[in-house]
Amino acid sequence: MVYVGGVGTGFTDKMARDLRKQLAALPAKVPPVALKRKNAVFCEPVFVAEVTYTEITSDRKLRHPSFKGLRELADNVDVFERKK
């Protein structure tokens, strides 16, 4: 896994609260990425978020990322399935 930036927009207050509860139930024993960020909380990588962005910067971060929602669990197979 590679950190490409944080998403700070696209959430309603309710969506943010609900997502925080879901993620709090899946704490990671070891952070999945090396990230020095104040108050960062890591969880197991179970969910797949849909995020839009305007471009990828020269340092390989997303510019203007916006949260669109979580994928349905049934749709996650194409992300996690190993390509042969």
C-alpha positions, 0 to 999 in steps of 0.5 A: 500500500502507498499513501497518496494523500488524505481526503477532507471533503465530500463527506456529510457530517453523518457520513463522517461519523458513521465511517469513523464508527466503522473504521474504529471497529477495525483497528490495525495492529501495524500501520499499513503505510509509513505516515507521520501525521498527528492523530492518525488512526489506522485500520485494517484495509477492508473497505474500498472508497471511491475518490475523485481527484483533479490530477496526480502531483509530481510527488505522486499525491492526489490533488483536490481529492473528494470522497464519493462513498464506499463501494459495496463489499461485493464490488471489492473483488476486482480490487483485491483479486490478484491478477494472473 
